[in-house]
């Protein structure tokens, strides 16, 4: 998310100076990436699909899509809509299924596109933020190949951000604003409870894009490991996200509210003692682990003020402690360090 008496003026002046000091510290902690050049032009697949394609000639329309977006069209048709890809070798009967279903999709989804179109008419600010994040990504990972970026509108069960072989695809249907009619409907709430849909705001797009990329770069293979190993693994993701989005607030990066973040910071020792008290750190029981890893309105056994996914927050603090002690390690080295080693080396003992 984004931001006349003498005594009051004095207080405001002091706050302003303090903010400048804090801002300066934050800027100093981030590397200078001004010399790094990346191209993050956002392709508007959604505009072409809903504004330009002639539904009276879908065979021609698909060819236009494939010509303009060769790096995404087939992924959209096959992986997002679940339809067969149309190519020179596709039989007429199979092609007709795709053509008719794509036409149907355009018809029933056009009202959604029309309602979202004004909100996303100008993507300059999104492009600027993504460009900056990709500069940080190239700074830390010079060999990383920047994907093409494309926006689309798909079914509500399609991802808000999808990584394909060549593209980073942003599903605008999940960024219509937390008060969007479908999200607040009975059907919408069955799919997206309020604690999830409240983050369906455009300002979350850059962080969600970077999350998708970091998860793609470092896949999580710790699902069968102990809770503490999974906490550290998830914590690595947020730690790396800090590197790529140094100027974004933690509420955007974590999905927590400001009050939830404040509660965690004020109760860090209490949270840690909770895990120690119940001897949960080394459990491998799925039902226990899922209570502390993953989306939830709050954490079972803790006050209502607590956020869900608190295990990732604790893991994040552990990784930060370890990274402070091992300042000579690159982000890639941190991400590849064994989670048990990180936990042991961090010597995490909050009060």
C-alpha positions as CSV (number, residue, x, y, z in Angstrom):
1,X,0.0,0.0,0.0
2,X,1.2,3.1,-0.7
3,X,1.2,7.4,1.8
4,X,-0.8,26.1,12.3
5,X,0.5,26.7,15.8
6,X,4.3,26.9,16.4
7,X,4.4,23.8,18.7
8,X,2.6,21.7,16.1
9,X,4.9,23.0,13.4
10,X,7.9,22.1,15.5
11,X,6.6,18.5,16.0
12,X,5.9,18.2,12.3
13,X,9.4,19.4,11.4
14,X,10.9,16.9,13.8
15,X,8.9,14.1,12.3
16,X,9.9,15.2,8.8
17,X,13.6,15.2,9.7
18,X,13.2,11.8,11.3
19,X,11.5,10.4,8.2
20,X,14.3,11.8,6.0
21,X,16.8,10.0,8.3
22,X,14.9,6.7,8.1
23,X,14.5,7.1,4.4
24,X,18.2,7.7,4.0
25,X,19.0,4.6,6.0
26,X,16.7,2.5,3.8
27,X,18.2,3.9,0.6
28,X,21.7,3.3,1.9
29,X,20.9,-0.4,2.6
30,X,19.9,-1.0,-1.0
31,X,22.6,-1.2,-3.7
32,X,22.9,1.4,-6.5
33,X,21.3,-0.2,-9.6
34,X,21.0,2.9,-11.7
35,X,23.5,1.7,-14.2
36,X,21.7,-1.6,-14.8
37,X,19.4,-1.6,-17.8
38,X,16.5,-3.9,-18.2
39,X,13.5,-3.8,-20.5
40,X,10.2,-4.5,-18.7
41,X,7.7,-3.3,-21.4
42,X,4.3,-4.8,-20.4
43,X,2.4,-6.6,-23.2
44,X,-1.4,-6.2,-23.1
45,X,-2.6,-9.6,-24.1
46,X,-5.9,-8.7,-22.4
47,X,-6.5,-5.7,-24.6
48,X,-5.8,-7.6,-27.8
49,X,-8.1,-10.5,-26.8
50,X,-11.1,-8.3,-25.8
51,X,-10.7,-5.3,-28.0
52,X,-9.2,-6.4,-31.3
53,X,-10.1,-10.0,-31.9
54,X,-13.1,-10.6,-34.2
55,X,-15.1,-13.3,-32.6
56,X,-16.8,-13.9,-35.9
57,X,-13.5,-15.3,-37.2
58,X,-11.9,-17.0,-34.3
59,X,-9.4,-19.0,-36.5
60,X,-7.9,-15.7,-37.7
61,X,-8.1,-14.3,-34.1
62,X,-6.0,-17.1,-32.7
63,X,-3.4,-16.5,-35.4
64,X,-3.3,-12.9,-34.5
65,X,-2.8,-13.7,-30.8
66,X,-0.1,-16.2,-31.6
67,X,1.7,-13.7,-33.8
68,X,1.5,-10.9,-31.3
69,X,2.2,-13.0,-28.2
70,X,4.0,-16.2,-29.3
71,X,5.5,-16.5,-25.8
72,X,2.1,-16.6,-24.0
73,X,-0.9,-17.4,-26.3
74,X,-0.6,-21.2,-26.1
75,X,0.0,-21.1,-22.4
76,X,-3.1,-19.1,-22.0
77,X,-5.2,-21.4,-24.1
78,X,-3.8,-24.6,-22.7
79,X,-2.8,-24.0,-19.1
80,X,-5.2,-21.2,-18.1
81,X,-8.3,-22.1,-20.1
82,X,-7.6,-25.8,-20.3
83,X,-8.2,-26.0,-24.0
84,X,-6.2,-27.8,-26.8
85,X,-3.6,-25.7,-28.6
86,X,-4.4,-24.9,-32.2
87,X,-1.5,-25.5,-34.6
88,X,-1.0,-26.7,-38.2
89,X,-1.2,-30.3,-37.0
90,X,-4.4,-29.9,-35.0
91,X,-7.4,-31.8,-36.3
92,X,-10.5,-29.8,-37.3
93,X,-12.6,-31.3,-34.6
94,X,-10.1,-30.4,-31.9
95,X,-9.5,-26.9,-33.3
96,X,-13.3,-26.3,-33.4
97,X,-13.5,-27.1,-29.7
98,X,-10.9,-24.5,-28.9
99,X,-12.3,-21.9,-31.2
100,X,-15.9,-22.2,-29.9
101,X,-14.8,-22.3,-26.2
102,X,-12.5,-19.3,-26.6
103,X,-15.3,-17.4,-28.2
104,X,-17.5,-18.3,-25.3
105,X,-14.9,-17.2,-22.8
106,X,-14.5,-13.8,-24.5
107,X,-18.3,-13.3,-24.4
108,X,-18.9,-14.2,-20.8
109,X,-15.7,-12.5,-19.6
110,X,-16.1,-9.2,-21.5
111,X,-18.1,-7.5,-18.7
112,X,-15.3,-8.3,-16.3
113,X,-12.8,-6.8,-18.8
114,X,-14.9,-3.7,-19.2
115,X,-15.1,-3.1,-15.5
116,X,-11.3,-3.6,-15.0
117,X,-10.2,-1.7,-18.1
118,X,-10.4,1.8,-16.5
119,X,-8.4,0.7,-13.4
120,X,-5.6,-0.7,-15.6
121,X,-5.7,1.8,-18.4
122,X,-2.2,3.1,-17.5
123,X,0.4,0.7,-16.2
124,X,3.3,3.1,-16.2
125,X,3.7,2.9,-12.4
126,X,3.6,-0.9,-12.4
127,X,6.2,-0.9,-15.2
128,X,8.4,1.4,-13.2
129,X,8.3,-0.7,-10.0
130,X,8.8,-4.0,-11.9
131,X,11.7,-2.4,-13.8
132,X,13.3,-1.4,-10.5
133,X,12.8,-4.8,-9.0
134,X,14.3,-6.5,-12.0
135,X,17.4,-4.2,-11.7
136,X,17.9,-5.5,-8.2
137,X,17.4,-9.0,-9.5
138,X,20.1,-8.5,-12.1
139,X,22.4,-7.0,-9.6
140,X,22.2,-10.1,-7.3
141,X,21.8,-12.6,-10.2
142,X,23.5,-11.2,-13.3
143,X,22.8,-14.3,-15.3
144,X,19.1,-14.3,-14.7
145,X,17.1,-13.9,-18.0
146,X,14.4,-11.3,-17.5
147,X,11.1,-12.8,-18.8
148,X,8.7,-11.0,-21.0
149,X,5.8,-9.4,-19.0
150,X,2.2,-9.8,-20.1
151,X,-1.2,-9.0,-18.6
152,X,-4.2,-11.2,-19.1
153,X,-7.7,-11.6,-17.7
154,X,-8.7,-15.2,-17.0
155,X,-11.2,-17.1,-14.9
156,X,-11.2,-16.2,-11.2
157,X,-9.5,-19.5,-10.3
158,X,-6.6,-18.6,-12.6
159,X,-3.4,-17.4,-10.9
160,X,-2.7,-13.7,-10.1
161,X,0.8,-14.3,-11.3
162,X,2.0,-17.2,-13.5
163,X,5.5,-18.1,-14.6
164,X,5.7,-19.7,-18.1
165,X,8.8,-20.8,-20.0
166,X,9.2,-17.3,-21.4
167,X,6.8,-15.0,-19.6
168,X,5.7,-13.5,-16.4
169,X,1.9,-13.3,-16.7
170,X,-0.2,-11.1,-14.5
171,X,-3.8,-12.1,-14.1
172,X,-5.6,-8.8,-13.5
173,X,-8.8,-10.6,-12.5
174,X,-7.2,-11.0,-9.0
175,X,-6.3,-7.3,-8.6
176,X,-9.7,-5.6,-9.0
177,X,-9.7,-4.2,-5.4
178,X,-10.8,-5.8,-2.2
179,X,-14.3,-4.5,-2.5
180,X,-14.9,-5.8,-6.0
181,X,-18.4,-7.3,-6.2
182,X,-17.3,-10.9,-7.0
183,X,-14.8,-11.1,-4.2
184,X,-17.4,-10.0,-1.7
185,X,-20.2,-12.3,-3.1
186,X,-21.1,-15.6,-1.4
187,X,-19.4,-17.5,-4.3
188,X,-16.3,-15.3,-4.2
189,X,-16.0,-15.6,-0.4
190,X,-16.1,-19.4,-0.7
191,X,-13.0,-19.2,-3.0
192,X,-11.3,-16.2,-1.4
193,X,-12.1,-15.5,2.2
194,X,-11.7,-11.8,3.3
195,X,-8.2,-12.4,4.8
196,X,-7.1,-13.3,1.3
197,X,-9.2,-11.0,-0.9
198,X,-8.2,-7.9,1.1
199,X,-4.8,-8.2,-0.7
200,X,-6.4,-8.2,-4.2
201,X,-5.2,-4.7,-4.8
202,X,-2.9,-3.5,-7.6
203,X,-0.2,-2.4,-5.2
204,X,0.5,-6.1,-4.4
205,X,1.3,-6.9,-8.0
206,X,5.1,-6.2,-7.9
207,X,5.6,-8.2,-4.7
208,X,3.6,-11.1,-6.1
209,X,5.6,-11.1,-9.3
210,X,8.9,-11.2,-7.3
211,X,7.5,-14.0,-5.1
212,X,6.6,-16.0,-8.2
213,X,10.1,-15.5,-9.6
214,X,12.0,-16.4,-6.4
215,X,9.9,-19.5,-5.9
216,X,10.6,-20.4,-9.5
217,X,14.4,-19.9,-8.9
218,X,14.4,-21.8,-5.6
219,X,11.8,-24.4,-5.5
220,X,10.7,-25.6,-2.1
221,X,11.6,-29.2,-1.7
222,X,11.1,-29.3,2.1
223,X,7.5,-30.4,2.3
224,X,8.4,-33.6,4.1
225,X,10.9,-32.0,6.4
226,X,10.5,-30.8,10.0
227,X,8.5,-27.7,10.9
228,X,11.6,-25.6,11.6
229,X,13.2,-26.6,8.3
230,X,10.1,-25.5,6.5
231,X,9.9,-22.3,8.5
232,X,13.4,-21.4,7.5
233,X,12.8,-22.3,3.8
234,X,9.8,-20.1,3.7
235,X,11.7,-17.4,5.6
236,X,14.4,-17.4,2.8
237,X,11.7,-16.4,0.3
238,X,10.8,-13.3,2.3
239,X,14.4,-12.5,3.0
240,X,15.2,-12.5,-0.7
241,X,12.0,-10.5,-1.4
242,X,13.5,-7.8,0.8
243,X,16.5,-7.6,-1.5
244,X,14.3,-7.2,-4.6
245,X,11.8,-4.8,-3.1
246,X,13.8,-2.8,-0.6
247,X,11.5,0.2,-0.7
248,X,8.2,-1.7,-0.4
249,X,6.6,-1.9,3.1
250,X,6.7,-5.2,4.8
251,X,2.9,-5.3,4.8
252,X,3.0,-5.6,1.0
253,X,5.8,-8.2,1.0
254,X,4.2,-10.4,3.6
255,X,0.5,-9.8,3.1
256,X,0.1,-9.0,6.8
257,X,-1.7,-6.0,8.0
258,X,0.3,-3.3,9.8
259,X,-1.3,-4.3,13.1
260,X,-0.3,-7.9,12.5
261,X,3.3,-6.9,11.8
262,X,3.3,-4.8,14.9
263,X,1.9,-7.7,17.0
264,X,4.6,-10.0,15.7
265,X,7.4,-7.5,16.4
266,X,6.1,-6.8,20.0
267,X,5.6,-10.5,20.7
268,X,8.6,-12.1,19.0
269,X,9.8,-13.8,22.2
270,X,6.3,-15.0,23.1
271,X,5.9,-16.5,19.6
272,X,9.2,-18.4,19.8
273,X,8.5,-19.7,23.3
274,X,5.1,-21.0,22.0
275,X,7.0,-23.3,19.6
276,X,9.4,-24.3,22.3
277,X,6.7,-25.0,24.9
278,X,4.8,-27.4,22.7
279,X,8.0,-28.9,21.2
280,X,6.8,-28.3,17.7
281,X,10.1,-27.3,16.0
282,X,11.1,-30.8,15.0
283,X,7.6,-32.3,14.3
284,X,6.9,-33.8,10.9
285,X,3.2,-34.1,11.4
286,X,1.4,-32.5,8.5
287,X,-1.6,-31.3,10.5
288,X,0.6,-29.4,12.9
289,X,2.8,-28.0,10.2
290,X,-0.1,-26.6,8.1
291,X,-1.3,-24.7,11.2
292,X,1.8,-22.5,11.2
293,X,2.8,-22.5,7.5
294,X,0.3,-21.1,4.9
295,X,-2.6,-18.7,4.6
296,X,-5.0,-18.3,7.6
297,X,-6.8,-15.4,9.3
298,X,-4.8,-16.0,12.4
299,X,-2.7,-18.6,14.2
300,X,-4.5,-21.3,16.2
301,X,-3.5,-21.2,19.9
302,X,-2.4,-17.6,19.7
303,X,-4.4,-14.4,20.2
304,X,-6.8,-13.2,17.4
305,X,-4.3,-10.4,16.7
306,X,-1.8,-12.9,15.4
307,X,-1.5,-13.4,11.7
308,X,-1.7,-16.7,9.9
309,X,1.5,-18.2,8.3
310,X,3.4,-17.1,11.4
311,X,5.9,-19.9,10.8
312,X,7.2,-18.0,7.8
313,X,7.5,-14.8,9.8
314,X,9.7,-16.6,12.4
315,X,11.7,-18.3,9.6
316,X,12.3,-14.8,8.1
317,X,13.7,-13.6,11.4
318,X,16.0,-16.6,11.6
319,X,17.3,-16.1,8.1
320,X,17.9,-12.4,8.8
321,X,20.0,-13.3,11.9
322,X,22.0,-15.8,9.9
323,X,22.6,-13.4,7.0
324,X,23.8,-10.7,9.5
325,X,26.4,-13.1,10.9
326,X,27.4,-14.3,7.4
327,X,27.5,-10.9,5.6
328,X,30.1,-12.2,3.1
329,X,27.7,-14.7,1.6
330,X,25.8,-13.8,-1.6
331,X,22.0,-14.1,-1.7
332,X,22.4,-17.2,-3.9
333,X,24.7,-18.8,-1.3
334,X,22.2,-18.0,1.5
335,X,19.3,-19.4,-0.5
336,X,21.3,-22.6,-1.1
337,X,22.4,-23.0,2.5
338,X,21.0,-26.0,4.3
339,X,18.1,-25.0,6.5
340,X,19.4,-26.8,9.5
341,X,22.7,-25.0,9.1
342,X,20.9,-21.6,9.0
343,X,18.9,-22.4,12.1
344,X,21.9,-23.6,14.0
345,X,24.1,-20.7,12.8
346,X,21.6,-18.0,13.5
347,X,21.5,-18.8,17.2
348,X,18.0,-17.3,17.3
349,X,16.9,-16.5,20.8
350,X,14.4,-13.6,20.9
351,X,13.2,-12.2,24.2
